[in-house]
Amino acid sequence: MKVNMGGADRIIRILIAAVVAYLYYDGIISGTLGIVLLVLAGVFLLTSIVSFCPLYTIFGIKTCKTS
C-alpha cells in the first residue's frame, strides 16, 4: 500500500470520526443510522491511521505531497 492521503485529509477524517462517535454515545444519533455512521467513522479512523484510502486508488486521487 502506497500512502495516498495528506495531512489535512487525515485530520478531517479523524475529526469526523470523533464527532460521529460523540453523537452516537451521547444518544443524539441512534438505531440503524447510528450504527452505520459509527462503522463509517471506524473506517475513516482506520484509513487515516494507515494513510491509505482504497477509493482514492480507484479514482486516481492522491492528496499527499510525496512523489
mmCIF file as Biopython writes it, N, C-alpha, C and O atoms, coordinates in Angstrom:
data_model
#
loop_
_atom_site.group_PDB
_atom_site.id
_atom_site.type_symbol
_atom_site.label_atom_id
_atom_site.label_alt_id
_atom_site.label_comp_id
_atom_site.label_asym_id
_atom_site.label_entity_id
_atom_site.label_seq_id
_atom_site.pdbx_PDB_ins_code
_atom_site.Cartn_x
_atom_site.Cartn_y
_atom_site.Cartn_z
_atom_site.occupancy
_atom_site.B_iso_or_equiv
_atom_site.auth_seq_id
_atom_site.auth_asym_id
_atom_site.pdbx_PDB_model_num
ATOM 1   N N  . MET A ? 1  ? 0.840   -1.181 0.000  1.0 0.0 1  A 1 
ATOM 2   C CA . MET A ? 1  ? 0.000   0.000  0.000  1.0 0.0 1  A 1 
ATOM 3   C C  . MET A ? 1  ? 0.880   1.238  0.000  1.0 0.0 1  A 1 
ATOM 4   O O  . MET A ? 1  ? 1.737   1.409  0.867  1.0 0.0 1  A 1 
ATOM 5   N N  . LYS A ? 2  ? 0.660   2.084  -0.969 1.0 0.0 2  A 1 
ATOM 6   C CA . LYS A ? 2  ? 1.353   3.356  -1.012 1.0 0.0 2  A 1 
ATOM 7   C C  . LYS A ? 2  ? 0.506   4.405  -0.307 1.0 0.0 2  A 1 
ATOM 8   O O  . LYS A ? 2  ? -0.723  4.356  -0.345 1.0 0.0 2  A 1 
ATOM 9   N N  . VAL A ? 3  ? 1.164   5.336  0.325  1.0 0.0 3  A 1 
ATOM 10  C CA . VAL A ? 3  ? 0.469   6.425  1.004  1.0 0.0 3  A 1 
ATOM 11  C C  . VAL A ? 3  ? -0.198  7.303  -0.045 1.0 0.0 3  A 1 
ATOM 12  O O  . VAL A ? 3  ? 0.447   7.722  -1.006 1.0 0.0 3  A 1 
ATOM 13  N N  . ASN A ? 4  ? -1.494  7.584  0.135  1.0 0.0 4  A 1 
ATOM 14  C CA . ASN A ? 4  ? -2.183  8.453  -0.813 1.0 0.0 4  A 1 
ATOM 15  C C  . ASN A ? 4  ? -3.054  9.505  -0.112 1.0 0.0 4  A 1 
ATOM 16  O O  . ASN A ? 4  ? -3.914  10.120 -0.742 1.0 0.0 4  A 1 
ATOM 17  N N  . MET A ? 5  ? -2.828  9.709  1.195  1.0 0.0 5  A 1 
ATOM 18  C CA . MET A ? 5  ? -3.594  10.706 1.947  1.0 0.0 5  A 1 
ATOM 19  C C  . MET A ? 5  ? -2.656  11.724 2.579  1.0 0.0 5  A 1 
ATOM 20  O O  . MET A ? 5  ? -1.643  11.368 3.182  1.0 0.0 5  A 1 
ATOM 21  N N  . GLY A ? 6  ? -3.008  12.985 2.431  1.0 0.0 6  A 1 
ATOM 22  C CA . GLY A ? 6  ? -2.232  14.061 3.023  1.0 0.0 6  A 1 
ATOM 23  C C  . GLY A ? 6  ? -2.640  14.329 4.458  1.0 0.0 6  A 1 
ATOM 24  O O  . GLY A ? 6  ? -3.592  13.742 4.972  1.0 0.0 6  A 1 
ATOM 25  N N  . GLY A ? 7  ? -1.907  15.221 5.092  1.0 0.0 7  A 1 
ATOM 26  C CA . GLY A ? 7  ? -2.148  15.542 6.491  1.0 0.0 7  A 1 
ATOM 27  C C  . GLY A ? 7  ? -3.504  16.158 6.752  1.0 0.0 7  A 1 
ATOM 28  O O  . GLY A ? 7  ? -4.181  15.785 7.710  1.0 0.0 7  A 1 
ATOM 29  N N  . ALA A ? 8  ? -3.912  17.098 5.912  1.0 0.0 8  A 1 
ATOM 30  C CA . ALA A ? 8  ? -5.205  17.753 6.110  1.0 0.0 8  A 1 
ATOM 31  C C  . ALA A ? 8  ? -6.349  16.753 5.962  1.0 0.0 8  A 1 
ATOM 32  O O  . ALA A ? 8  ? -7.317  16.794 6.721  1.0 0.0 8  A 1 
ATOM 33  N N  . ASP A ? 9  ? -6.237  15.871 5.002  1.0 0.0 9  A 1 
ATOM 34  C CA . ASP A ? 9  ? -7.260  14.847 4.782  1.0 0.0 9  A 1 
ATOM 35  C C  . ASP A ? 9  ? -7.376  13.928 5.999  1.0 0.0 9  A 1 
ATOM 36  O O  . ASP A ? 9  ? -8.479  13.575 6.416  1.0 0.0 9  A 1 
ATOM 37  N N  . ARG A ? 10 ? -6.240  13.548 6.559  1.0 0.0 10 A 1 
ATOM 38  C CA . ARG A ? 10 ? -6.239  12.680 7.734  1.0 0.0 10 A 1 
ATOM 39  C C  . ARG A ? 10 ? -6.870  13.369 8.936  1.0 0.0 10 A 1 
ATOM 40  O O  . ARG A ? 10 ? -7.636  12.746 9.671  1.0 0.0 10 A 1 
ATOM 41  N N  . ILE A ? 11 ? -6.561  14.638 9.144  1.0 0.0 11 A 1 
ATOM 42  C CA . ILE A ? 11 ? -7.116  15.375 10.283 1.0 0.0 11 A 1 
ATOM 43  C C  . ILE A ? 11 ? -8.623  15.520 10.143 1.0 0.0 11 A 1 
ATOM 44  O O  . ILE A ? 11 ? -9.351  15.361 11.122 1.0 0.0 11 A 1 
ATOM 45  N N  . ILE A ? 12 ? -9.101  15.819 8.942  1.0 0.0 12 A 1 
ATOM 46  C CA . ILE A ? 12 ? -10.539 15.958 8.719  1.0 0.0 12 A 1 
ATOM 47  C C  . ILE A ? 12 ? -11.255 14.644 8.998  1.0 0.0 12 A 1 
ATOM 48  O O  . ILE A ? 12 ? -12.319 14.639 9.617  1.0 0.0 12 A 1 
ATOM 49  N N  . ARG A ? 13 ? -10.690 13.541 8.556  1.0 0.0 13 A 1 
ATOM 50  C CA . ARG A ? 13 ? -11.314 12.234 8.789  1.0 0.0 13 A 1 
ATOM 51  C C  . ARG A ? 13 ? -11.347 11.891 10.272 1.0 0.0 13 A 1 
ATOM 52  O O  . ARG A ? 13 ? -12.338 11.343 10.755 1.0 0.0 13 A 1 
ATOM 53  N N  . ILE A ? 14 ? -10.278 12.206 11.002 1.0 0.0 14 A 1 
ATOM 54  C CA . ILE A ? 14 ? -10.246 11.932 12.438 1.0 0.0 14 A 1 
ATOM 55  C C  . ILE A ? 14 ? -11.287 12.782 13.161 1.0 0.0 14 A 1 
ATOM 56  O O  . ILE A ? 14 ? -11.967 12.294 14.064 1.0 0.0 14 A 1 
ATOM 57  N N  . LEU A ? 15 ? -11.417 14.047 12.770 1.0 0.0 15 A 1 
ATOM 58  C CA . LEU A ? 15 ? -12.411 14.915 13.401 1.0 0.0 15 A 1 
ATOM 59  C C  . LEU A ? 15 ? -13.833 14.426 13.127 1.0 0.0 15 A 1 
ATOM 60  O O  . LEU A ? 15 ? -14.672 14.424 14.027 1.0 0.0 15 A 1 
ATOM 61  N N  . ILE A ? 16 ? -14.103 14.016 11.897 1.0 0.0 16 A 1 
ATOM 62  C CA . ILE A ? 16 ? -15.432 13.493 11.566 1.0 0.0 16 A 1 
ATOM 63  C C  . ILE A ? 16 ? -15.725 12.235 12.380 1.0 0.0 16 A 1 
ATOM 64  O O  . ILE A ? 16 ? -16.831 12.070 12.895 1.0 0.0 16 A 1 
ATOM 65  N N  . ALA A ? 17 ? -14.737 11.351 12.497 1.0 0.0 17 A 1 
ATOM 66  C CA . ALA A ? 17 ? -14.927 10.124 13.275 1.0 0.0 17 A 1 
ATOM 67  C C  . ALA A ? 17 ? -15.194 10.443 14.741 1.0 0.0 17 A 1 
ATOM 68  O O  . ALA A ? 17 ? -16.039 9.805  15.370 1.0 0.0 17 A 1 
ATOM 69  N N  . ALA A ? 18 ? -14.485 11.420 15.289 1.0 0.0 18 A 1 
ATOM 70  C CA . ALA A ? 18 ? -14.677 11.800 16.695 1.0 0.0 18 A 1 
ATOM 71  C C  . ALA A ? 18 ? -16.064 12.396 16.917 1.0 0.0 18 A 1 
ATOM 72  O O  . ALA A ? 18 ? -16.711 12.098 17.921 1.0 0.0 18 A 1 
ATOM 73  N N  . VAL A ? 19 ? -16.525 13.233 15.992 1.0 0.0 19 A 1 
ATOM 74  C CA . VAL A ? 19 ? -17.848 13.848 16.125 1.0 0.0 19 A 1 
ATOM 75  C C  . VAL A ? 19 ? -18.939 12.785 16.040 1.0 0.0 19 A 1 
ATOM 76  O O  . VAL A ? 19 ? -19.879 12.811 16.834 1.0 0.0 19 A 1 
ATOM 77  N N  . VAL A ? 20 ? -18.835 11.865 15.109 1.0 0.0 20 A 1 
ATOM 78  C CA . VAL A ? 20 ? -19.842 10.807 14.972 1.0 0.0 20 A 1 
ATOM 79  C C  . VAL A ? 20 ? -19.854 9.915  16.214 1.0 0.0 20 A 1 
ATOM 80  O O  . VAL A ? 20 ? -20.923 9.540  16.697 1.0 0.0 20 A 1 
ATOM 81  N N  . ALA A ? 21 ? -18.674 9.573  16.731 1.0 0.0 21 A 1 
ATOM 82  C CA . ALA A ? 21 ? -18.612 8.749  17.939 1.0 0.0 21 A 1 
ATOM 83  C C  . ALA A ? 21 ? -19.251 9.470  19.125 1.0 0.0 21 A 1 
ATOM 84  O O  . ALA A ? 21 ? -19.978 8.857  19.905 1.0 0.0 21 A 1 
ATOM 85  N N  . TYR A ? 22 ? -18.984 10.761 19.261 1.0 0.0 22 A 1 
ATOM 86  C CA . TYR A ? 22 ? -19.588 11.543 20.342 1.0 0.0 22 A 1 
ATOM 87  C C  . TYR A ? 22 ? -21.115 11.575 20.205 1.0 0.0 22 A 1 
ATOM 88  O O  . TYR A ? 22 ? -21.832 11.367 21.183 1.0 0.0 22 A 1 
ATOM 89  N N  . LEU A ? 23 ? -21.600 11.833 19.005 1.0 0.0 23 A 1 
ATOM 90  C CA . LEU A ? 23 ? -23.045 11.901 18.779 1.0 0.0 23 A 1 
ATOM 91  C C  . LEU A ? 23 ? -23.714 10.554 19.049 1.0 0.0 23 A 1 
ATOM 92  O O  . LEU A ? 23 ? -24.832 10.507 19.563 1.0 0.0 23 A 1 
ATOM 93  N N  . TYR A ? 24 ? -23.038 9.466  18.705 1.0 0.0 24 A 1 
ATOM 94  C CA . TYR A ? 24 ? -23.617 8.142  18.946 1.0 0.0 24 A 1 
ATOM 95  C C  . TYR A ? 24 ? -23.662 7.822  20.441 1.0 0.0 24 A 1 
ATOM 96  O O  . TYR A ? 24 ? -24.694 7.394  20.958 1.0 0.0 24 A 1 
ATOM 97  N N  . TYR A ? 25 ? -22.550 8.031  21.122 1.0 0.0 25 A 1 
ATOM 98  C CA . TYR A ? 25 ? -22.500 7.670  22.532 1.0 0.0 25 A 1 
ATOM 99  C C  . TYR A ? 25 ? -23.277 8.638  23.418 1.0 0.0 25 A 1 
ATOM 100 O O  . TYR A ? 25 ? -23.621 8.296  24.549 1.0 0.0 25 A 1 
ATOM 101 N N  . ASP A ? 26 ? -23.556 9.836  22.923 1.0 0.0 26 A 1 
ATOM 102 C CA . ASP A ? 26 ? -24.390 10.784 23.659 1.0 0.0 26 A 1 
ATOM 103 C C  . ASP A ? 26 ? -25.876 10.529 23.406 1.0 0.0 26 A 1 
ATOM 104 O O  . ASP A ? 26 ? -26.724 11.101 24.091 1.0 0.0 26 A 1 
ATOM 105 N N  . GLY A ? 27 ? -26.197 9.686  22.438 1.0 0.0 27 A 1 
ATOM 106 C CA . GLY A ? 27 ? -27.572 9.321  22.163 1.0 0.0 27 A 1 
ATOM 107 C C  . GLY A ? 27 ? -28.277 10.224 21.179 1.0 0.0 27 A 1 
ATOM 108 O O  . GLY A ? 27 ? -29.487 10.100 20.989 1.0 0.0 27 A 1 
ATOM 109 N N  . ILE A ? 28 ? -27.552 11.131 20.546 1.0 0.0 28 A 1 
ATOM 110 C CA . ILE A ? 28 ? -28.170 12.042 19.589 1.0 0.0 28 A 1 
ATOM 111 C C  . ILE A ? 28 ? -28.524 11.301 18.302 1.0 0.0 28 A 1 
ATOM 112 O O  . ILE A ? 28 ? -29.586 11.534 17.724 1.0 0.0 28 A 1 
ATOM 113 N N  . ILE A ? 29 ? -27.648 10.418 17.854 1.0 0.0 29 A 1 
ATOM 114 C CA . ILE A ? 29 ? -27.977 9.545  16.730 1.0 0.0 29 A 1 
ATOM 115 C C  . ILE A ? 29 ? -28.049 8.121  17.273 1.0 0.0 29 A 1 
ATOM 116 O O  . ILE A ? 29 ? -27.218 7.723  18.090 1.0 0.0 29 A 1 
ATOM 117 N N  . SER A ? 30 ? -29.033 7.360  16.826 1.0 0.0 30 A 1 
ATOM 118 C CA . SER A ? 30 ? -29.194 6.004  17.345 1.0 0.0 30 A 1 
ATOM 119 C C  . SER A ? 30 ? -29.824 5.121  16.283 1.0 0.0 30 A 1 
ATOM 120 O O  . SER A ? 30 ? -30.114 5.567  15.172 1.0 0.0 30 A 1 
ATOM 121 N N  . GLY A ? 31 ? -30.025 3.894  16.632 1.0 0.0 31 A 1 
ATOM 122 C CA . GLY A ? 31 ? -30.655 2.952  15.722 1.0 0.0 31 A 1 
ATOM 123 C C  . GLY A ? 31 ? -29.732 2.521  14.597 1.0 0.0 31 A 1 
ATOM 124 O O  . GLY A ? 31 ? -28.509 2.534  14.731 1.0 0.0 31 A 1 
ATOM 125 N N  . THR A ? 32 ? -30.338 2.143  13.497 1.0 0.0 32 A 1 
ATOM 126 C CA . THR A ? 32 ? -29.582 1.658  12.344 1.0 0.0 32 A 1 
ATOM 127 C C  . THR A ? 32 ? -28.681 2.747  11.770 1.0 0.0 32 A 1 
ATOM 128 O O  . THR A ? 32 ? -27.533 2.483  11.412 1.0 0.0 32 A 1 
ATOM 129 N N  . LEU A ? 33 ? -29.197 3.957  11.682 1.0 0.0 33 A 1 
ATOM 130 C CA . LEU A ? 33 ? -28.386 5.065  11.172 1.0 0.0 33 A 1 
ATOM 131 C C  . LEU A ? 33 ? -27.162 5.291  12.051 1.0 0.0 33 A 1 
ATOM 132 O O  . LEU A ? 33 ? -26.069 5.528  11.536 1.0 0.0 33 A 1 
ATOM 133 N N  . GLY A ? 34 ? -27.328 5.221  13.349 1.0 0.0 34 A 1 
ATOM 134 C CA . GLY A ? 34 ? -26.211 5.400  14.268 1.0 0.0 34 A 1 
ATOM 135 C C  . GLY A ? 34 ? -25.142 4.343  14.087 1.0 0.0 34 A 1 
ATOM 136 O O  . GLY A ? 34 ? -23.949 4.647  14.101 1.0 0.0 34 A 1 
ATOM 137 N N  . ILE A ? 35 ? -25.569 3.098  13.918 1.0 0.0 35 A 1 
ATOM 138 C CA . ILE A ? 35 ? -24.607 2.010  13.733 1.0 0.0 35 A 1 
ATOM 139 C C  . ILE A ? 35 ? -23.874 2.152  12.412 1.0 0.0 35 A 1 
ATOM 140 O O  . ILE A ? 35 ? -22.662 1.946  12.349 1.0 0.0 35 A 1 
ATOM 141 N N  . VAL A ? 36 ? -24.596 2.501  11.355 1.0 0.0 36 A 1 
ATOM 142 C CA . VAL A ? 36 ? -23.961 2.690  10.049 1.0 0.0 36 A 1 
ATOM 143 C C  . VAL A ? 36 ? -22.945 3.829  10.112 1.0 0.0 36 A 1 
ATOM 144 O O  . VAL A ? 36 ? -21.833 3.697  9.599  1.0 0.0 36 A 1 
ATOM 145 N N  . LEU A ? 37 ? -23.319 4.936  10.732 1.0 0.0 37 A 1 
ATOM 146 C CA . LEU A ? 37 ? -22.386 6.065  10.853 1.0 0.0 37 A 1 
ATOM 147 C C  . LEU A ? 37 ? -21.199 5.722  11.731 1.0 0.0 37 A 1 
ATOM 148 O O  . LEU A ? 37 ? -20.090 6.187  11.470 1.0 0.0 37 A 1 
ATOM 149 N N  . LEU A ? 38 ? -21.406 4.913  12.776 1.0 0.0 38 A 1 
ATOM 150 C CA . LEU A ? 38 ? -20.302 4.503  13.632 1.0 0.0 38 A 1 
ATOM 151 C C  . LEU A ? 38 ? -19.323 3.607  12.879 1.0 0.0 38 A 1 
ATOM 152 O O  . LEU A ? 38 ? -18.112 3.725  13.065 1.0 0.0 38 A 1 
ATOM 153 N N  . VAL A ? 39 ? -19.832 2.716  12.035 1.0 0.0 39 A 1 
ATOM 154 C CA . VAL A ? 39 ? -18.958 1.864  11.215 1.0 0.0 39 A 1 
ATOM 155 C C  . VAL A ? 39 ? -18.182 2.728  10.220 1.0 0.0 39 A 1 
ATOM 156 O O  . VAL A ? 39 ? -16.987 2.515  10.017 1.0 0.0 39 A 1 
ATOM 157 N N  . LEU A ? 40 ? -18.851 3.694  9.603  1.0 0.0 40 A 1 
ATOM 158 C CA . LEU A ? 40 ? -18.185 4.605  8.684  1.0 0.0 40 A 1 
ATOM 159 C C  . LEU A ? 40 ? -17.107 5.420  9.402  1.0 0.0 40 A 1 
ATOM 160 O O  . LEU A ? 40 ? -16.039 5.666  8.842  1.0 0.0 40 A 1 
ATOM 161 N N  . ALA A ? 41 ? -17.382 5.832  10.621 1.0 0.0 41 A 1 
ATOM 162 C CA . ALA A ? 41 ? -16.385 6.561  11.413 1.0 0.0 41 A 1 
ATOM 163 C C  . ALA A ? 41 ? -15.180 5.674  11.699 1.0 0.0 41 A 1 
ATOM 164 O O  . ALA A ? 41 ? -14.042 6.143  11.683 1.0 0.0 41 A 1 
ATOM 165 N N  . GLY A ? 42 ? -15.426 4.399  11.959 1.0 0.0 42 A 1 
ATOM 166 C CA . GLY A ? 42 ? -14.320 3.463  12.167 1.0 0.0 42 A 1 
ATOM 167 C C  . GLY A ? 42 ? -13.463 3.301  10.927 1.0 0.0 42 A 1 
ATOM 168 O O  . GLY A ? 42 ? -12.237 3.223  11.013 1.0 0.0 42 A 1 
ATOM 169 N N  . VAL A ? 43 ? -14.113 3.250  9.770  1.0 0.0 43 A 1 
ATOM 170 C CA . VAL A ? 43 ? -13.365 3.165  8.505  1.0 0.0 43 A 1 
ATOM 171 C C  . VAL A ? 43 ? -12.547 4.440  8.292  1.0 0.0 43 A 1 
ATOM 172 O O  . VAL A ? 43 ? -11.390 4.375  7.877  1.0 0.0 43 A 1 
ATOM 173 N N  . PHE A ? 44 ? -13.145 5.593  8.576  1.0 0.0 44 A 1 
ATOM 174 C CA . PHE A ? 44 ? -12.412 6.859  8.462  1.0 0.0 44 A 1 
ATOM 175 C C  . PHE A ? 44 ? -11.193 6.865  9.371  1.0 0.0 44 A 1 
ATOM 176 O O  . PHE A ? 44 ? -10.110 7.284  8.962  1.0 0.0 44 A 1 
ATOM 177 N N  . LEU A ? 45 ? -11.367 6.399  10.604 1.0 0.0 45 A 1 
ATOM 178 C CA . LEU A ? 45 ? -10.255 6.382  11.555 1.0 0.0 45 A 1 
ATOM 179 C C  . LEU A ? 45 ? -9.159  5.426  11.093 1.0 0.0 45 A 1 
ATOM 180 O O  . LEU A ? 45 ? -7.976  5.760  11.158 1.0 0.0 45 A 1 
ATOM 181 N N  . LEU A ? 46 ? -9.542  4.250  10.631 1.0 0.0 46 A 1 
ATOM 182 C CA . LEU A ? 46 ? -8.559  3.265  10.167 1.0 0.0 46 A 1 
ATOM 183 C C  . LEU A ? 46 ? -7.788  3.777  8.951  1.0 0.0 46 A 1 
ATOM 184 O O  . LEU A ? 46 ? -6.564  3.655  8.894  1.0 0.0 46 A 1 
ATOM 185 N N  . THR A ? 47 ? -8.496  4.344  7.988  1.0 0.0 47 A 1 
ATOM 186 C CA . THR A ? 47 ? -7.803  4.831  6.792  1.0 0.0 47 A 1 
ATOM 187 C C  . THR A ? 47 ? -6.915  6.028  7.109  1.0 0.0 47 A 1 
ATOM 188 O O  . THR A ? 47 ? -5.887  6.217  6.458  1.0 0.0 47 A 1 
ATOM 189 N N  . SER A ? 48 ? -7.287  6.835  8.090  1.0 0.0 48 A 1 
ATOM 190 C CA . SER A ? 48 ? -6.422  7.968  8.436  1.0 0.0 48 A 1 
ATOM 191 C C  . SER A ? 48 ? -5.186  7.503  9.194  1.0 0.0 48 A 1 
ATOM 192 O O  . SER A ? 48 ? -4.133  8.133  9.093  1.0 0.0 48 A 1 
ATOM 193 N N  . ILE A ? 49 ? -5.292  6.420  9.947  1.0 0.0 49 A 1 
ATOM 194 C CA . ILE A ? 49 ? -4.125  5.899  10.668 1.0 0.0 49 A 1 
ATOM 195 C C  . ILE A ? 49 ? -3.103  5.319  9.694  1.0 0.0 49 A 1 
ATOM 196 O O  . ILE A ? 49 ? -1.903  5.542  9.853  1.0 0.0 49 A 1 
ATOM 197 N N  . VAL A ? 50 ? -3.565  4.579  8.689  1.0 0.0 50 A 1 
ATOM 198 C CA . VAL A ? 50 ? -2.635  3.948  7.746  1.0 0.0 50 A 1 
ATOM 199 C C  . VAL A ? 50 ? -2.314  4.838  6.548  1.0 0.0 50 A 1 
ATOM 200 O O  . VAL A ? 50 ? -1.488  4.467  5.713  1.0 0.0 50 A 1 
ATOM 201 N N  . SER A ? 51 ? -2.949  6.000  6.450  1.0 0.0 51 A 1 
ATOM 202 C CA . SER A ? 51 ? -2.717  6.972  5.369  1.0 0.0 51 A 1 
ATOM 203 C C  . SER A ? 51 ? -2.990  6.395  3.980  1.0 0.0 51 A 1 
ATOM 204 O O  . SER A ? 51 ? -2.334  6.764  3.006  1.0 0.0 51 A 1 
ATOM 205 N N  . PHE A ? 52 ? -3.940  5.509  3.901  1.0 0.0 52 A 1 
ATOM 206 C CA . PHE A ? 52 ? -4.273  4.886  2.621  1.0 0.0 52 A 1 
ATOM 207 C C  . PHE A ? 52 ? -5.782  4.737  2.510  1.0 0.0 52 A 1 
ATOM 208 O O  . PHE A ? 52 ? -6.431  4.215  3.417  1.0 0.0 52 A 1 
ATOM 209 N N  . CYS A ? 53 ? -6.339  5.202  1.390  1.0 0.0 53 A 1 
ATOM 210 C CA . CYS A ? 53 ? -7.762  5.065  1.124  1.0 0.0 53 A 1 
ATOM 211 C C  . CYS A ? 53 ? -7.933  4.282  -0.180 1.0 0.0 53 A 1 
ATOM 212 O O  . CYS A ? 53 ? -7.491  4.742  -1.233 1.0 0.0 53 A 1 
ATOM 213 N N  . PRO A ? 54 ? -8.564  3.116  -0.126 1.0 0.0 54 A 1 
ATOM 214 C CA . PRO A ? 54 ? -8.749  2.320  -1.344 1.0 0.0 54 A 1 
ATOM 215 C C  . PRO A ? 54 ? -9.561  3.040  -2.418 1.0 0.0 54 A 1 
ATOM 216 O O  . PRO A ? 54 ? -9.298  2.854  -3.606 1.0 0.0 54 A 1 
ATOM 217 N N  . LEU A ? 55 ? -10.533 3.849  -2.033 1.0 0.0 55 A 1 
ATOM 218 C CA . LEU A ? 55 ? -11.320 4.583  -3.030 1.0 0.0 55 A 1 
ATOM 219 C C  . LEU A ? 55 ? -10.467 5.598  -3.783 1.0 0.0 55 A 1 
ATOM 220 O O  . LEU A ? 55 ? -10.695 5.846  -4.967 1.0 0.0 55 A 1 
ATOM 221 N N  . TYR A ? 56 ? -9.487  6.183  -3.100 1.0 0.0 56 A 1 
ATOM 222 C CA . TYR A ? 56 ? -8.586  7.119  -3.776 1.0 0.0 56 A 1 
ATOM 223 C C  . TYR A ? 56 ? -7.816  6.409  -4.880 1.0 0.0 56 A 1 
ATOM 224 O O  . TYR A ? 56 ? -7.576  6.990  -5.938 1.0 0.0 56 A 1 
ATOM 225 N N  . THR A ? 57 ? -7.430  5.166  -4.647 1.0 0.0 57 A 1 
ATOM 226 C CA . THR A ? 57 ? -6.711  4.399  -5.664 1.0 0.0 57 A 1 
ATOM 227 C C  . THR A ? 57 ? -7.599  4.138  -6.875 1.0 0.0 57 A 1 
ATOM 228 O O  . THR A ? 57 ? -7.149  4.245  -8.015 1.0 0.0 57 A 1 
ATOM 229 N N  . ILE A ? 58 ? -8.855  3.797  -6.628 1.0 0.0 58 A 1 
ATOM 230 C CA . ILE A ? 58 ? -9.785  3.510  -7.726 1.0 0.0 58 A 1 
ATOM 231 C C  . ILE A ? 58 ? -10.003 4.743  -8.589 1.0 0.0 58 A 1 
ATOM 232 O O  . ILE A ? 58 ? -10.028 4.651  -9.817 1.0 0.0 58 A 1 
ATOM 233 N N  . PHE A ? 59 ? -10.161 5.911  -7.940 1.0 0.0 59 A 1 
ATOM 234 C CA . PHE A ? 59 ? -10.426 7.143  -8.675 1.0 0.0 59 A 1 
ATOM 235 C C  . PHE A ? 59 ? -9.169  7.911  -9.067 1.0 0.0 59 A 1 
ATOM 236 O O  . PHE A ? 59 ? -9.265  8.941  -9.733 1.0 0.0 59 A 1 
ATOM 237 N N  . GLY A ? 60 ? -7.997  7.432  -8.668 1.0 0.0 60 A 1 
ATOM 238 C CA . GLY A ? 60 ? -6.744  8.079  -9.041 1.0 0.0 60 A 1 
ATOM 239 C C  . GLY A ? 60 ? -6.465  9.355  -8.281 1.0 0.0 60 A 1 
ATOM 240 O O  . GLY A ? 60 ? -5.767  10.232 -8.792 1.0 0.0 60 A 1 
ATOM 241 N N  . ILE A ? 61 ? -6.989  9.485  -7.076 1.0 0.0 61 A 1 
ATOM 242 C CA . ILE A ? 61 ? -6.794  10.686 -6.274 1.0 0.0 61 A 1 
ATOM 243 C C  . ILE A ? 61 ? -5.598  10.468 -5.339 1.0 0.0 61 A 1 
ATOM 244 O O  . ILE A ? 61 ? -5.400  9.378  -4.804 1.0 0.0 61 A 1 
ATOM 245 N N  . LYS A ? 62 ? -4.818  11.518 -5.160 1.0 0.0 62 A 1 
ATOM 246 C CA . LYS A ? 62 ? -3.684  11.473 -4.246 1.0 0.0 62 A 1 
ATOM 247 C C  . LYS A ? 62 ? -3.561  12.820 -3.576 1.0 0.0 62 A 1 
ATOM 248 O O  . LYS A ? 62 ? -3.293  13.814 -4.251 1.0 0.0 62 A 1 
ATOM 249 N N  . THR A ? 63 ? -3.750  12.888 -2.263 1.0 0.0 63 A 1 
ATOM 250 C CA . THR A ? 63 ? -3.709  14.164 -1.555 1.0 0.0 63 A 1 
ATOM 251 C C  . THR A ? 63 ? -2.413  14.398 -0.797 1.0 0.0 63 A 1 
ATOM 252 O O  . THR A ? 63 ? -2.247  15.441 -0.166 1.0 0.0 63 A 1 
ATOM 253 N N  . CYS A ? 64 ? -1.496  13.443 -0.851 1.0 0.0 64 A 1 
ATOM 254 C CA . CYS A ? 64 ? -0.224  13.634 -0.155 1.0 0.0 64 A 1 
ATOM 255 C C  . CYS A ? 64 ? 0.785   14.299 -1.088 1.0 0.0 64 A 1 
ATOM 256 O O  . CYS A ? 64 ? 0.602   14.336 -2.304 1.0 0.0 64 A 1 
ATOM 257 N N  . LYS A ? 65 ? 1.847   14.820 -0.492 1.0 0.0 65 A 1 
ATOM 258 C CA . LYS A ? 65 ? 2.837   15.562 -1.265 1.0 0.0 65 A 1 
ATOM 259 C C  . LYS A ? 65 ? 4.057   14.726 -1.629 1.0 0.0 65 A 1 
ATOM 260 O O  . LYS A ? 65 ? 5.021   15.270 -2.168 1.0 0.0 65 A 1 
ATOM 261 N N  . THR A ? 66 ? 4.052   13.413 -1.355 1.0 0.0 66 A 1 
ATOM 262 C CA . THR A ? 66 ? 5.180   12.580 -1.729 1.0 0.0 66 A 1 
ATOM 263 C C  . THR A ? 66 ? 5.166   12.319 -3.222 1.0 0.0 66 A 1 
ATOM 264 O O  . THR A ? 66 ? 4.109   12.287 -3.852 1.0 0.0 66 A 1 
ATOM 265 N N  . SER A ? 67 ? 6.340   12.136 -3.773 1.0 0.0 67 A 1 
ATOM 266 C CA . SER A ? 67 ? 6.415   11.923 -5.227 1.0 0.0 67 A 1 
ATOM 267 C C  . SER A ? 67 ? 6.342   10.468 -5.603 1.0 0.0 67 A 1 
ATOM 268 O O  . SER A ? 67 ? 6.392   10.132 -6.786 1.0 0.0 67 A 1 
#
